Amino acid sequence: MRIAIVGGGATGALAAIHVARRLSGQIGEIVVFEPNETIGRGLAYSTTDPRHLLNVRVSNMSAFPDEPQHLYEWLKARGGACPTPFCFISRGLYGEYLGALAGEARASGAVRHVRDACIDITEDRRAVTLRLESGGAFEADHVILATGNDAKPAVSGFPAEQPWASGSLDGLAQNAPILVIGSGLTMVDMAMSLDRRGHRGRVVAVSRRGLLPSAHRETVLRAVDAGDIPFGADLSKLVGRLRALAARFVSEGADWRSAVDALRPHTQRLWREMSPDQKRRFLRHGRAYWDVHRHRMAPEIEQALGKLMGDGRLTVIAGRVLEVRQEGERLRVRMLRRGAREAKEDVFARIIDCTGLADDPLKTSNPLLRALFARGLLRPDALGIGIDVADTFAIVGADGARSRRIRVVGPLARAAFWECIAIPDIRIQCRQVAEALADAS
Ligand SMILES: Cc1cc2nc3c(=O)[nH]c(=O)nc-3n(C[C@H](O)[C@H](O)[C@H](O)COP(=O)(O)OP(=O)(O)OC[C@H]3O[C@@H](n4cnc5c(N)ncnc54)[C@H](O)[C@@H]3O)c2cc1C
């Protein structure tokens, strides 16, 4: 059996590692198509800034869900870097870990990396054929799409830098005032990078609610039984149940974080059993609050951020940007604070757009996804925030039919599963896809 994996970021690497493990000896070839030189890094783990830490503790970042100590042991074997499983290593080091595992799979001959992009796929009863940017073609029995995070169009047409574009922080004067749109984990990364580069000017972060991510604490792991979760219930009932759970855990000496973490094994089902209308309500009213409780920063980053705020170098405000005017080198920005009647003006040297990743699938800049939409092999999900994917990970075409040979894992499947953008969930998806391929072999 020949398996093609499109995309060699963290998801593509994990898919290759899991498929190689599960089907070792049974499989002809696993080929990862990734134009970049390395496999396993992608957008999140390519950073070389040591202050970009994982926002998940080491004990939850093993490549293998059934071997939680795997990453910790790998770090110990290299010597140092992580005194306990409750530590937060740099994202660059994590990229090395995934790269090393992918390297082992390549060295064993199970996995091959082809430095090329896939620009189209056709599927018939017999096989799938991938068309490659270089002009070649590749025939496979199954494809796993792992093209990940899509590039994002500019917010409302403002002249803003994308945080992960190379050079987005280059050429800034030490005291240059910076406006960051968004106050989540990407804003936190940018604040850390600016400080490390010696920037000493004002940084203002603005978001609709002005919420900052919470920080991790060493919590007790608690479980919640599926029978205690009102799947399909109205959003307000779900929020009420979560609050009650957090209050119970706190009264028992645990932490609210244990309640959020205890929901994690159930969040994909919660999402899938919500109606489109419930999902819309969650995205409008609940998502910002869920995100700051669920996606947390490392305690040492919380401390560094607190210092920046205490020194008056970072200010987080609730509000929105109404207008940006370029005046020579400067950007004059009109902002309305939440609850204020009148907008105020401020002047910045640069704006950085940290509002998150793209979510309109039809605006994708990825040629492969554009080709698959045009071919009718993909269709947007009911909310138009991603692509339609079946619970078996099969892509769903314009006619509603599930593909027999093309599956999706990782952030590209987000509209279908919601919580599948972080490693603890991605690795489980990859293992499940490996199981499905084993059944199909
Ligand atoms: C800044 C940041 C920090 C994060 N921190 C954490 C964390 O601490 N812990 C955690 O669990 N999760 C974290 N995440 C979430 C998660 O780990 C990432 O979203 C995850 O790495 C997704 O990887 P990916 O491979 O799916 O996507 P990407 O990283 O976007 O990689 C996709 C890859 O596919 C390739 N590709 C795309 N199209 C094609 C094509 N047509 N042909 C061939 N190749 C193609 C690209 O070149 C790219 O290498 C973070 C995410 C970000 C963005």
The ligand as an SDF file (V2000), in Angstrom:
LIG
                    3D

 53 58  0  0  0  0  0  0  0  0999 V2000
    2.5150   29.9410   17.0310 C   0  0  0  0  0  0  0  0  0  0  0  0
    1.8870   28.6590   17.4260 C   0  0  0  0  0  0  0  0  0  0  0  0
    2.2100   28.0700   18.6350 C   0  0  0  0  0  0  0  0  0  0  0  0
    1.6370   26.8590   19.0050 C   0  0  0  0  0  0  0  0  0  0  0  0
    1.9730   26.3060   20.1950 N   0  0  0  0  0  0  0  0  0  0  0  0
    1.4680   25.0920   20.5250 C   0  0  0  0  0  0  0  0  0  0  0  0
    1.8540   24.4320   21.7360 C   0  0  0  0  0  0  0  0  0  0  0  0
    2.6250   24.9400   22.5200 O   0  0  0  0  0  0  0  0  0  0  0  0
    1.3230   23.2000   21.9950 N   0  0  0  0  0  0  0  0  0  0  0  0
    0.4240   22.6120   21.1500 C   0  0  0  0  0  0  0  0  0  0  0  0
   -0.0260   21.5100   21.4240 O   0  0  0  0  0  0  0  0  0  0  0  0
    0.0340   23.2270   20.0140 N   0  0  0  0  0  0  0  0  0  0  0  0
    0.5280   24.4330   19.6970 C   0  0  0  0  0  0  0  0  0  0  0  0
    0.1500   25.0390   18.5300 N   0  0  0  0  0  0  0  0  0  0  0  0
   -0.8440   24.3680   17.6830 C   0  0  0  0  0  0  0  0  0  0  0  0
   -0.3250   23.2270   16.8040 C   0  0  0  0  0  0  0  0  0  0  0  0
    0.7360   22.5040   17.3250 O   0  0  0  0  0  0  0  0  0  0  0  0
   -0.0550   23.6550   15.3980 C   0  0  0  0  0  0  0  0  0  0  0  0
   -1.1620   24.2950   14.8560 O   0  0  0  0  0  0  0  0  0  0  0  0
    0.3840   22.4310   14.6200 C   0  0  0  0  0  0  0  0  0  0  0  0
    1.7390   22.4920   14.6600 O   0  0  0  0  0  0  0  0  0  0  0  0
   -0.2000   22.3010   13.2550 C   0  0  0  0  0  0  0  0  0  0  0  0
    0.7250   21.7200   12.3950 O   0  0  0  0  0  0  0  0  0  0  0  0
    0.3950   21.4340   10.8890 P   0  0  0  0  0  0  0  0  0  0  0  0
    1.4770   20.5870   10.3810 O   0  0  0  0  0  0  0  0  0  0  0  0
   -0.9930   20.9170   10.7760 O   0  0  0  0  0  0  0  0  0  0  0  0
    0.3370   22.8480   10.1950 O   0  0  0  0  0  0  0  0  0  0  0  0
    1.5030   23.8380    9.7110 P   0  0  0  0  0  0  0  0  0  0  0  0
    2.4400   24.0830   10.8110 O   0  0  0  0  0  0  0  0  0  0  0  0
    0.7730   24.9960    9.1470 O   0  0  0  0  0  0  0  0  0  0  0  0
    2.2610   23.0430    8.5870 O   0  0  0  0  0  0  0  0  0  0  0  0
    1.6550   22.6950    7.3690 C   0  0  0  0  0  0  0  0  0  0  0  0
    2.7320   22.2340    6.4320 C   0  0  0  0  0  0  0  0  0  0  0  0
    2.1310   21.8170    5.2270 O   0  0  0  0  0  0  0  0  0  0  0  0
    2.8800   22.2560    4.1440 C   0  0  0  0  0  0  0  0  0  0  0  0
    1.9660   22.3900    3.0060 N   0  0  0  0  0  0  0  0  0  0  0  0
    0.8840   23.1830    2.9020 C   0  0  0  0  0  0  0  0  0  0  0  0
    0.2990   23.0150    1.7130 N   0  0  0  0  0  0  0  0  0  0  0  0
    1.0180   22.0900    1.0440 C   0  0  0  0  0  0  0  0  0  0  0  0
    0.9010   21.4980   -0.2400 C   0  0  0  0  0  0  0  0  0  0  0  0
   -0.0910   21.8370   -1.0680 N   0  0  0  0  0  0  0  0  0  0  0  0
    1.8160   20.5640   -0.6020 N   0  0  0  0  0  0  0  0  0  0  0  0
    2.8140   20.1890    0.2340 C   0  0  0  0  0  0  0  0  0  0  0  0
    2.9770   20.7400    1.4580 N   0  0  0  0  0  0  0  0  0  0  0  0
    2.0730   21.6740    1.8770 C   0  0  0  0  0  0  0  0  0  0  0  0
    3.4930   23.5680    4.5870 C   0  0  0  0  0  0  0  0  0  0  0  0
    4.6770   23.8440    3.8680 O   0  0  0  0  0  0  0  0  0  0  0  0
    3.7180   23.3330    6.0740 C   0  0  0  0  0  0  0  0  0  0  0  0
    5.0200   22.8850    6.3470 O   0  0  0  0  0  0  0  0  0  0  0  0
    0.7080   26.2410   18.1480 C   0  0  0  0  0  0  0  0  0  0  0  0
    0.3680   26.8400   16.9260 C   0  0  0  0  0  0  0  0  0  0  0  0
    0.9580   28.0250   16.5550 C   0  0  0  0  0  0  0  0  0  0  0  0
    0.5790   28.6400   15.2360 C   0  0  0  0  0  0  0  0  0  0  0  0
  1  2  1  0
  2  3  1  0
  2 52  2  0
  3  4  2  0
  4  5  1  0
  4 50  1  0
  5  6  2  0
  6  7  1  0
  6 13  1  0
  7  8  2  0
  7  9  1  0
  9 10  1  0
 10 11  2  0
 10 12  1  0
 12 13  2  0
 13 14  1  0
 14 15  1  0
 14 50  1  0
 15 16  1  0
 16 17  1  0
 16 18  1  0
 18 19  1  0
 18 20  1  0
 20 21  1  0
 20 22  1  0
 22 23  1  0
 23 24  1  0
 24 25  2  0
 24 26  1  0
 24 27  1  0
 27 28  1  0
 28 29  2  0
 28 30  1  0
 28 31  1  0
 31 32  1  0
 32 33  1  0
 33 34  1  0
 33 48  1  0
 34 35  1  0
 35 36  1  0
 35 46  1  0
 36 37  1  0
 36 45  1  0
 37 38  2  0
 38 39  1  0
 39 40  1  0
 39 45  2  0
 40 41  1  0
 40 42  2  0
 42 43  1  0
 43 44  2  0
 44 45  1  0
 46 47  1  0
 46 48  1  0
 48 49  1  0
 50 51  2  0
 51 52  1  0
 52 53  1  0
M  END
$$$$
